[in-house]
Every structure is written in C-alpha cells, then in structure tokens.
Amino acid sequence: MGSGGLPRKKAGTEQGHRRRTEKQECFIIASGPSLTKSDVEKTRDFDVIAINTNYQIAPHAKYLYACDGLWWDQYIKDVREKYTGELWTQDAKAAKDYGLNYVESKPGNGFIADEFIIKQGQNSGYQAINLAYHLGYNRVILLGYDMGSDGNKSRWHKDHPSPCGNHNNHKQFIENFNHMSPPIEVINCSRKTAVTAFPKIPLEEIIKTIA
C-alpha cells in the first residue's frame, strides 16, 4: 500500500522490472513560482504526479514523489493527514521508515529502459519524469518547471524548514534536461520556464486535445 501500512516491495524485484501498461498522459506538478491554483485545477480529471510539497496544492494527485529523506522526515505527518495517493521515493531509508514505494536511482542523465531504475539528474523534477515512464505513461505534461526565480522566490510556496535544503542549482538542472533524451513525449506547459529541452505549449491547448 502506497500511503500507509506495511512497506511495499522494492520496485524492480517481485513486481517486475517495470510497471509499464502503455497508459496515456500524466501531469507532473513541480513547485516553480509560475504555478497557479487555476492551472492545477485543470488536471483534476487526469493522472498526476505531485513533487514534494505540491501535494498541498494538488491533493487529487495519484502519486506523490519526493526524493529526499529529510523532506519526508519533515512532512510525513502532514502527508498522512491530507493525502491519500501513492507515495514514492528513491531514498531507501525513508521508504523503510515510512512504508513508501521505493524506486532505485542512479546518478547521471538519461533513462534506464530495461530496469525499474531512475536516473537522478540532480533534481526531483528530472526523477519524476523517469518515474512516469516506468509507471507506463507515454506522454508527460509539465507544470511549475520554472527552473528559476520570479525575482522574489523560486517556489510558489514558502521555503522548506531546516534541515531541508532550499538551494537550487537551476543552471545545472537545465543542462541535465538538455541531455535527457526521454523515450516518451514530454511537453512543457509551465507558464514561465527556463527549460528549453521540451516543446512549450500552453496548458489550455493541451487540455483541449485530451479532454
């Protein structure tokens, strides 16, 4: 069970090397300052991966992915109270401590297609695209992938409390996306974004094609 109880088996063992079932699109919601509640509301009828604290703005998300154990230490109680979807991490200790779904990760860029393993890309937004592929989605639609500040802040929400980290190496993250070469379609619908590796299309246009 993804949101509580006993830990799930490690993905990639008894469950098979991946869970691909050739599903269609999945939205991934990151924390960029351009993210709006109205945009998030448009994803309610679709599968969604919320990254980190975005479960608070997208409680309807099917999945919550957070890579860092320190984040889970800080937020697990609130997650249990407010969120009922599947919980995923690449942090083995957090997965064991809190009964989360675990996906193994490896440093570097790209994809590992034949094993249930994600590449880290140095950021959780990168990892969530990898995870969406292994969960079976053929098209990923990005929201909140700003990879930069609006002049005042680099997230729509307030900074994470200590000891969680709040520093972002956006320049390096963007370069990592440039070397991703995903085996699925990735569309960037973020209102503002410095990521140029994927086609940029307004969210309203995408919604019309899949509604």
LINKAHU-V340727 format. One record per run of one state. SS is the DSSP state (2 for helix, 1 for strand, 0 for the rest). FROM is the first residue (numbers start at 1). TO is the last residue. If there is no record, write none. Layout:
SS_FROM_TO + SS_FROM_TO
This chain:
0_1_22 + 1_23_29 + 0_30_36 + 2_37_41 + 0_42_46 + 1_47_51 + 2_52_55 + 0_56_62 + 1_63_65 + 0_66_68 + 2_69_82 + 0_83_85 + 1_86_89 + 0_90_91 + 2_92_98 + 0_99_100 + 1_101_102 + 0_103_103 + 1_104_106 + 0_107_111 + 1_112_112 + 0_113_116 + 1_117_119 + 0_120_123 + 2_124_134 + 0_135_136 + 1_137_143 + 0_144_169 + 2_170_178 + 0_179_184 + 1_185_188 + 0_189_198 + 1_199_200 + 0_201_202 + 2_203_210 + 0_211_211
